[in-house]
Amino acid sequence: MNSTLDIYTAYFKLSERPFSLVPDPDFLFWSDQHKRAYAMLEYGIMTRAPITLITGEVGAGKTTLLHHLLRSIGEDVRIGLIANAHGDRGELLRWVLQSLDQPAGAQDSYVDLFGRFQTFLIAEYAAGRRVILIFDEAQNMSRESLEELRMFTNINANKDELLQLVLVGQPELRDMIHRPDLRQFAQRVSSAFHLSTMDADTVQKYIIHRLMVAGAKTEIFTPEACVLIVAATGGVPRLINQLCDLAMVYAFTRDEQKVTAVTVQQVLDDGVFFPSQTTAAVLVLEQHQKIKADE
């Protein structure tokens, strides 16, 4: 028997699920915001900036941009991707070495780990490669860990860049770096961008784009449905995906070929959509529901 998702995609004549919550660079929608964010990522890498900073709300598309970047990196660059690093400076070094496929034993001292890291960077440089460390969910790093990262950039000497750092995280990461006690760290951030939420026009284009990538040949979401989706999600891509996916399931169960505002409203009324990922979206949804109740 086909699964619900198989029936869902077949019913709308789609080749795959268009609104998955898993970051997928194949579905990347190049809004003006995402174009500028990616341009700053590329700029930071091409100019060999010591530190590049990309921030945005939960679900804004930061990780999807990273996956797209990883696809385009040349062979002259060695990438280490660290997601949600935590712990003291010794643990941080272990995360880094493991991301670069280097040994990092639990019994190794900090001096041993740092020496191995420095030797690796020099060897890569001698081979004509530079190393880029990408820290996703960097807002979870402590002030001490960020200071340790700054110390990593001291390995660079004169015009020789052995190491670059890319930090990606939520808005509080930007706030943390602006603190007076991280002034020296902030001075090494040469490229930065903050991804904001999408406006109504961009959200409608985003929905159409993802459906077309999934094989849609006709309009599935009405303009009125898109307006309601904007109000309920605050323009956050991950929340848009979640609500659109649920709305398509509802339309399928009703044997409707289009997702209308009535369908979206039913999803909201049934309480199956949980926009808890962002406070802003919750406030917008509450405001919308209050207006509806007063009508």
Protein Blocks (a to p, Z undefined) as FASTA:
>chain_A
ZZfklmmmmmnopabdfkbcbdcfkloccdfklmmmmmmmmmmmmnopabacddddehil
mmmmmmmmmmmpcfkbccdddehiacdfklmmmmmmmmnopacdfklcfklmmmmmmmmm
mmmmmnopacddddehklmpcfklmmmmmmmmmmpgcjbcfbdcdddddfklmmmmmpmk
lmmmmmmmmbdcddddddfklmmmmmmmmmmmnopabdfbdfklmmmmmmmnnopaklmm
mmmmmmmmmmmmnopabdcfklmmmmmmnopaccklbmklmmmmmmmmmmmmmZZ
